[in-house]
Amino acid sequence: MTLRALAGLVLAAALAACTPAAPKSDAEVESSDFPAAHRPVAPIVSNRYSTEEARDRLREADNVMTRSGVARGMTVADIGAGEGYYTIRLAARVGEDGRVLAEDIVPEVRDALAERVNRESLDNVSVRLGEPADPKLPESSFDRIFLVHMYHEIGAPYEFLWRMRPALRPGGRVVVVDSDRPTTDHGTPPALLDCEMRAVGYSLVQQMMMPQAGGYLALYEAKGPRPEPSAIKACVLTPAAATAAQQKSANPHDQ
């Protein structure tokens, strides 16, 4: 081999070593690539938060949908739909030109909701089975994704939020409703929610108290590139960090 050919091989090897590996496709990303959540996860204890009659007396769904900007013709996902309290009301709000995808991870709950949708002839609603760490939503499909009184039950929040993010359309928003209490008590402190959402590249648009919904309402948009799983840092909030995060959450327009 000539010196010139040998030099060429050395140069090619050096360039190959400096070339970054191609990013994995979503299907190639493993659950082990994501950090674990540094907080307890609430078990699923019921497929309902309260009775529909009690929630309607407080106009819960109507207030949440209005504050979230749900309008006719939108496509909306209801994740952790349970018995379908929001699913049914979202279907009426988006109208026949809109679409609602209702999803649950418990087969029996999914089946019962599918029967209800069929019984009430909701032609603009689809029901499907999701996975605990992956809602498996179609890409660029949703104007709003609802997570109502279920975020504290997500065992792998960073993976779940990462895999959910591509499903948002430009300008789409994630709508979170939860109670301001520890995850062990079936709630999510707003500062914790905000930290975990930010870790995956979501930006807080608005947060407000929503007593008629049993806690608070938070709206998020995806901002900037989606981080690589290895770049996601798990949230460990000290009391001081929780206070600072809470203050930042209360002033999203100062970002």
C-alpha positions in Angstrom: 0.0 0.0 0.0 1.4 3.4 -0.9 1.9 6.1 1.7 -0.8 8.2 0.0 -3.3 5.4 0.2 -2.4 4.7 3.8 -2.8 8.4 4.7 -6.2 8.4 3.0 -7.4 5.4 5.1 -6.2 7.1 8.3 -8.0 10.3 7.3 -11.2 8.5 6.5 -11.1 6.6 9.9 -10.5 9.9 11.7 -13.4 11.6 9.9 -15.7 8.6 10.7 -14.7 8.8 14.4 -15.7 12.5 14.4 -19.0 12.0 12.7 -21.9 12.0 15.2 -24.1 8.9 15.2 -27.4 9.3 13.5 -30.2 10.0 16.0 -32.4 7.0 16.9 -35.9 6.8 15.5 -38.6 6.9 18.2 -39.1 3.2 17.8 -35.5 2.6 18.5 -35.5 4.6 21.8 -35.8 2.3 24.8 -37.5 3.1 28.1 -34.1 2.7 29.8 -32.9 5.8 27.8 -35.1 8.1 30.0 -34.4 9.1 33.6 -36.7 7.8 36.3 -39.1 10.0 38.1 -37.8 11.1 41.5 -41.3 11.1 43.1 -43.9 8.6 44.0 -46.5 7.5 41.4 -50.1 7.3 42.5 -51.8 4.0 41.7 -54.9 3.9 39.5 -57.8 3.5 42.0 -60.8 4.5 39.9 -61.9 5.3 36.4 -63.8 8.4 37.6 -62.7 11.5 39.5 -66.3 12.3 40.7 -69.8 11.9 39.5 -70.7 13.5 36.3 -73.7 15.2 37.9 -71.6 16.8 40.6 -69.0 17.9 38.0 -71.7 19.4 35.8 -73.2 21.4 38.6 -69.9 23.1 38.9 -69.7 23.4 35.1 -66.3 21.8 35.3 -65.9 20.7 31.7 -67.4 23.8 30.3 -65.0 26.1 32.2 -61.9 23.9 31.4 -62.8 23.7 27.7 -63.4 27.4 27.4 -60.2 28.4 29.3 -58.3 25.9 27.1 -59.6 27.4 23.9 -61.4 24.3 22.6 -63.4 25.3 19.5 -65.5 23.7 16.8 -63.5 21.8 14.2 -60.6 21.0 16.5 -59.0 17.6 16.9 -58.6 16.7 20.6 -57.1 13.8 22.5 -58.5 12.8 25.9 -55.8 10.7 27.6 -56.8 8.6 30.6 -60.4 9.2 29.6 -61.9 6.8 32.1 -65.7 6.7 31.9 -65.6 9.5 29.3 -66.8 12.6 31.2 -64.6 14.9 29.1 -64.8 12.7 26.0 -68.5 13.2 25.7 -68.4 17.0 26.3 -65.4 17.5 24.0 -67.3 15.7 21.3 -70.1 18.2 21.6 -67.8 21.2 21.7 -65.7 20.3 18.6 -68.8 19.4 16.7 -69.3 17.1 13.7 -66.3 18.7 11.9 -64.0 18.0 14.8 -62.5 14.8 16.2 -61.9 13.4 19.7 -59.6 10.5 20.4 -60.3 9.0 23.8 -57.7 6.7 25.3 -57.2 4.6 28.4 -54.6 2.0 29.4 -57.1 -0.3 31.2 -58.8 -2.7 28.6 -62.0 -3.0 30.5 -62.3 0.8 30.9 -61.6 1.3 27.2 -64.2 -1.3 26.3 -66.9 0.3 28.5 -66.1 3.8 27.1 -66.3 2.4 23.5 -69.8 1.0 24.3 -70.9 4.4 25.7 -69.6 6.1 22.6 -71.5 3.7 20.4 -74.6 3.9 22.5 -74.7 7.7 22.3 -73.9 7.6 18.5 -70.8 9.8 18.8 -69.5 9.5 15.3 -66.7 12.0 15.8 -65.1 10.0 18.7 -62.6 7.2 18.4 -61.6 5.0 21.4 -58.4 3.2 21.7 -56.0 1.5 24.2 -52.9 3.3 25.1 -49.7 2.3 26.9 -48.5 3.6 30.3 -45.4 5.2 28.9 -46.6 5.9 25.4 -49.9 7.2 24.2 -49.0 6.2 20.7 -50.7 9.3 19.2 -50.4 10.0 15.4 -47.9 12.8 14.6 -49.0 16.4 14.1 -52.6 15.5 14.7 -53.9 17.4 17.8 -54.9 20.9 18.7 -55.3 20.0 22.3 -54.2 17.0 24.4 -56.1 16.7 27.7 -54.6 15.1 30.8 -57.3 15.4 33.5 -56.7 14.2 37.0 -54.3 11.5 35.7 -50.8 13.1 35.5 -49.9 11.8 39.0 -50.5 8.2 37.7 -48.0 8.4 34.9 -45.1 6.2 36.1 -42.6 7.3 33.4 -43.4 11.0 32.9 -40.3 11.9 30.9 -40.8 9.1 28.4 -44.6 9.7 28.2 -44.2 13.4 27.6 -41.4 12.9 25.1 -43.4 10.4 23.0 -46.5 12.5 23.2 -44.9 15.7 22.0 -44.8 15.0 18.2 -48.6 14.6 18.2 -49.2 18.3 18.8 -49.9 20.4 15.8 -48.2 23.8 15.5 -49.8 26.0 18.2 -51.3 22.9 19.9 -51.5 22.8 23.6 -51.4 20.2 26.4 -54.1 20.8 29.0 -53.4 19.5 32.5 -56.0 19.5 35.3 -54.8 18.2 38.6 -55.0 18.9 42.4 -52.3 20.8 44.2 -51.2 18.1 46.6 -48.5 15.4 46.7 -48.6 12.6 44.1 -49.1 10.1 46.9 -52.4 11.9 47.6 -53.5 11.7 43.9 -52.4 15.2 42.9 -49.4 17.0 41.4 -47.8 20.1 42.9 -47.7 22.8 40.1 -44.0 23.3 40.6 -43.3 19.6 40.1 -45.5 19.5 37.0 -43.8 22.6 35.5 -40.3 21.1 36.2 -41.1 17.8 34.5 -42.8 19.5 31.5 -39.9 21.9 31.0 -37.4 19.0 31.1 -39.0 17.7 27.9 -39.2 21.1 26.2 -42.7 22.2 27.1 -43.3 25.9 28.0 -46.0 27.1 30.3 -48.6 29.3 28.6 -50.9 29.8 31.5 -51.7 28.4 34.9 -54.8 29.3 36.9 -56.7 28.0 39.9 -59.7 26.0 38.9 -61.6 25.1 42.1 -64.6 23.8 40.1 -62.2 21.2 38.6 -60.8 20.3 42.0 -57.5 22.1 41.7 -55.7 24.0 38.9 -55.5 24.2 35.1 -52.2 24.5 33.3 -51.7 24.9 29.5 -48.4 24.0 27.8 -46.9 24.4 24.3 -43.9 22.5 22.9 -41.0 25.0 22.3 -37.8 24.4 20.5 -36.4 21.1 19.5 -37.4 18.0 21.4 -34.4 17.0 23.7 -32.6 13.7 23.3 -33.6 11.3 26.1 -30.0 11.3 27.4 -30.2 15.1 27.8 -33.3 15.1 30.0 -32.6 15.8 33.6 -34.9 14.4 36.2 -36.5 16.9 38.6 -35.5 16.7 42.2 -37.1 19.7 43.9 -35.8 20.9 47.2 -38.2 23.2 49.2 -36.3 26.3 47.9 -36.4 25.0 44.3 -40.1 24.2 44.6 -40.8 27.8 45.7 -38.7 29.3 42.9 -40.4 27.0 40.3 -43.8 28.0 41.7 -43.0 31.7 41.3 -41.8 31.1 37.8 -45.0 29.2 37.0 -47.1 32.0 38.3 -45.4 34.4 35.8 -45.1 32.5 32.5 -45.0 35.7 30.4 -41.8 36.7 32.1 -39.9 33.9 30.4 
